[in-house]
Every structure is written in C-alpha cells, then in structure tokens.
Amino acid sequence: MPSSNRDSASGSVLTFGGIESNYYTGHITWIPLSSKTVWLVKMNSVNIGDNIVACKESCQAIFDTGTSLIIGPLNDTNTINKKIGATYQNGDFIVNCSSIPNLPSIGFTLNGSNFIIPASAYILQVSSVCISGFQSSGSNENVWILGDVFIRQFYSVFNRQNNTIGLAPISSTLASTLAGASGIFTASPKLIIFLLIFLVTNLISSEDDLVQFF
C-alpha cells in the first residue's frame, strides 16, 4: 500500500505474512505474474466505458508502490489526457477542478477483470491546481507502471509464494484509514527509463540467475 503519513493518525496500512479480511469487501481477484523478478502482470486493456482507449492488444504493467502516478506509453497517455480534457502546462496535464465530477471513470482489465478508477482518484488536486494522474514514460514502449493512483483504490496483496497479485475493493475501514494520507512521489524520467531497461533485460535473461528486487 502507499506510504504512510507519520505525523497523522491517518495513512496507509502494510501487513506482512497475512491477509486482513476486514480491509476488503467481496473477493480477491488473483492476477498471475508475467515475471518472477518484478511485480509484472499482463494487462488486457485500458477502457473508458465500453471503449478501449489504450493497451488495445494487451500490454505489460508493473505494480510499483514507489511511484505516485500511472505511467504509460506516450501515445496512450496523450490519448487518455485528451479524452479527459487535460491540457499540457509546465510539464503536467491540467484539468479544470470543477470538471472532476463530470469526468469518466477509467478501467484497467487485468486477468479478465475490470478494475475501475474514478476521476476523484486519478485527478490530484494540489492547492487550486488539478493534475492528471496519467504521466507519459517518454516513449511508446508498451509497458505501464501502476503506481499509488491505482494501488490506493484496492486492497492489494503481493503473494510471492504463488507469484500472484491480488486485488479487492477496499472496505470502509481501510478507506477511512487512507483518507488522510498525503505526499506525492512523481517518477522521474531516469527512474522510468531504469524500470523499462530493467524489465526488458530481465525478460530476455534466465530467471534463475536474477535477484528479486521488488
């Protein structure tokens, strides 16, 4: 889960070695890893309603709690930002804060299940400025990084024993805990490039010879 605000009673929750059933509702959807060296999964598509707007022929996605935003290929993130009416200003895509209630939810299909992110989650309000949570990786490499904007919306289980990631809707108990969490970490271009190079290198190497970093 995202990192906690140490100065507040609110923040995030991290549990080792077990699953807290009171922190989620319904059932956990398990997504198999594409690689045993990083928290990498196959993503089927990114959609707005019934329309696929990105990752049209499937792609790869890394779950990364060290990244605040959702990082994706240049053309795909530009398409999404255009569809939500964001304009590029001083390095960020900005939307009118008053438009947030009218913006569409965006779905990410993983292992056949659609995980919905509302506009209130993917738009980050900093003072009077509202910034899109979709950031370009600077290339069209078909790899996404699902950071806190995505992960914060779900109870997330990183299961190394079975090499899966589990996602479930968060309960009201966990939602209230997360309500006061603060802090934004934006992945720098150098970090994005490192992750992409690390991913490509590991995919073409023998997994038995690799160290598990994540």
Secondary structure, DSSP 4 states (H G I P E B T S, - for coil): -PPP-TTSS------SSS--GGGB-S-PEEEEEEETTTTEEEEEEEEETTEEEE-TT-EEEEE-TT--SEEE-HHHHHHHHHHTT-EEETTEEEE-GGGGGGSPPEEEEETTEEEEE-HHHHEEEETTEEEESEEE-SS--SEEEE-HHHHTTEEEEEETTTTEEEEEEBPHHHHHHHTT-----PPPHHHHHHHHHHHHHHHTS-GGG-----
